[in-house]
Amino acid sequence: MSIQPRFLAHKLATSSSISTASSATPHVVDLYLDYVCPYSGRLFNKVYNSLLKELEKKYPPGAFNFVFRQVVQPWHPSSTLVHEAALAVEKLDPSKFFEFSNVLFKHASEYYDTAVYNETRAQTYDRLASLASESVGVNKDEVLKLLAIPPSEDGAEHNIGNEITVDLKLFVRQHRQNSVHVTPTVAVDGIINNDISSGWQLEQWLEFLKGVYDKK
């Protein structure tokens, strides 16, 4: 499944030398994830920190593309805020998107329901902006500028969102139209595979993707 050009940082090839790879079409693995879902975090960690390195050893450059598909789970109110922060970082420095996603999953419990219950939305944004600045080096003030809700200019209340709202809506529309409700959900070459779970070990991933690759 394609992705809009402005979100290309959500795509991670199995080698940085993708531009020199053969003309063969890569297999695409879509990862539908929520930053405050512990099962999403487990799957992301396995893929990002272990699987990609092994695939680069075993297959030609660019044999697999992994695409991060953001899924906001509304029963966790902070989910929206955390996903917005990731998109803000991407807008400021696309090269930091996956690095910051890795950080967000490692700090996910700091944005669980109990962790944010007694703080305001602005306070949560401030913590997220600080985390982005401290972990991947983007400017905190620039992150907050993208996340802030501008004050009303006419004295009336508005639901105008922030500078990230439009981008986030596109991801919400996508996972809804594809009937993705559970996180994590994984699609391989456009087909959702419900057998893939957050509990898969590295060996299971490698065996499965070998079967995918060998069918070419």
N, C-alpha and C positions, 0 to 999 in steps of 0.2 A: 504494500500500500504506500502511496506517495505521501510526501510531507511538504508543506509549504516552504518555499525557499528561506523565509525568515526564521524558520525553526530547524534549520539544517544541523545545528549544534546538538539536536536530540538524536542524531544518527551517529553511531559509533561503528566504524569498520574494524575488521579484525587485523588491519595493518594500516599504518599511516601512509603506506605506499600505494594506497588504493588507486591513485592516478596512473600508476604504471602497471596495474594489473591487466590481465587478459580481458578480452571483450565479453567473456562469459558473464551472464547475469548473476549477481550474488544472491544467495538465499537471504531472505529478510526475516528476522525474528523480532516481532513487536512485543514489547514488554509493557503491559498496562499496570501501572503502579500508583500507589498512594503513599506519600511520604510519612504519614503517621500510622500506617498499617505495618505492624511488626512482621507479618508474613511477606509483604512486599520488600521490606528491608532485608530479610533473609535471602530472598531470591536475588535481589540486586547485588548483594555482597558476593554471592557465589558467582554470578555472571561477571561482574565488573572486576573483582579482585582475584579471581581464580580461572574461570573458564576462558576468558579472552586470551590470556597468556598461553594456555594450552592449545587453543585453536590456531594461534599464530605459528606454533611449532609444527603443526600437523598438516596445515592446508595452505594453498597459495594465497598471496595477499588479496584481501577483499572477497574471500570466498563467502563470508557471512557479514551481513550488516545487522546490527542491533539498534532498534529504535525505541526510545523512551516515550511512551504514551501516557500523559498525565491523566489520572483519574481522581477527581475530588470526591471523597466519600462524605456526604453532607451530615451524617450523624456524628461526625467529629467536626465541630465548628471551626477548629483551628486548621483543618485540612486546607481550606481555601487560602488562608494566609500563608501557609508554608509553600504551597504551590506557586502563589504569587511571587514569593521571594525568589524562588528558583528561576522563574521567568524574568524577573528583574535583573538578576545576575546575568542571565543569558543575553538580555538586551544590552547590557553594559559591556560584557566581554564574553562572546560566545564560547571561547576556548575554555572558560571556567565552568561551563554548565555541568558536565559529568563529575568534575572534581567537587563542585559544591553539592551536587546530588549525593555523592558519597558521604560528604560531611553531614548533610541533613539526615540521612538514614542513621548515621552513628549517633546523632543527637536527638533522634525522633522522640524519645521519652520526655524530653524537655518541653514538648509541645502536645503531649497527651492531654486528655480532658482535664484531669486533676491538676496538671501543671499550669494551665491557662485560665482556670475557672475564676480566679480572683484578680485577674488583670484585664485591663482594657485592650481593645483592638490595637490602639496606638502603641501600647507597651509591648505587645507581642511583636508588632512590626519592628520596634526598636531593637528588641533582642535578636530578631532575625537579621536585621541589617548589621548589627554588631558581629554576629556570627559570620556573616559573609565577608565583612571587612577583615576580621581576625584570621579567618581560615584560608581565603583565596585571594585576598588583597584588593578587592574592589572597594570603591569609595563609599563609606557608610552613608554620607549625606546624599549621594546620587541614588543609592538604593531607596532611601526613605522618600526622596522626591518622586520616584516612580510609584511607591506604595501609598503615599499620603492621599487622603480624601480632601480635595480642595474645599475651602469654606464656601458657604452659600453667599452669592453676591446680591441677591434680591431679598434676603430675609426669609425666604420660603425653604422648606426642606426638600431635598432632592435625592434620588437614587442614581447618582451619576457615576459611581465607581471611581476607579483610579486609572493610572496610565497603563495598567496591566490587564484591566478587566476584559477588554476586547480580545486579547490574546487567549486568556483563560477560557473564555466562552467557546472558542474554536475547539479546544480540547474536550470540553464538556459535550459539545454537539457531536464530536466524532465518536466518543465512547458510547454515547446514547444511541446513535444511529447504528452502531455495530453490536448493540445489545450486550455491552460489557458492564456487568454489575458487581462482580466479585473481584477483589484484588488479593493476590496478583492473578492476572490472566495473561496467557501467552498465545500469540498467533504465529504460525510459521508459514511463510509464503502466502499470507492472507487468510489462512484457515486456523481458527481457534482450536487449540489442543488442550482439552480439559484434563488430560493425563499428567501434564506437567504441573508440578507443585513446588511450593517453597521448600519442601523437604527433600527434593532431589539432591543427591550427592554429585560431586564432580564426575564420577565415573558414569552415572546415569545420563548426564548431559552429553558427555562425549560419545557414548554409545548411540544415543538418539540422533545426534547431529551427524554422526558417521552414516547412519542410514539415510538421512536426508541428503547428504552430499553424494552418496553412492548412486542415488536414483537419477542423477543428472544424465 
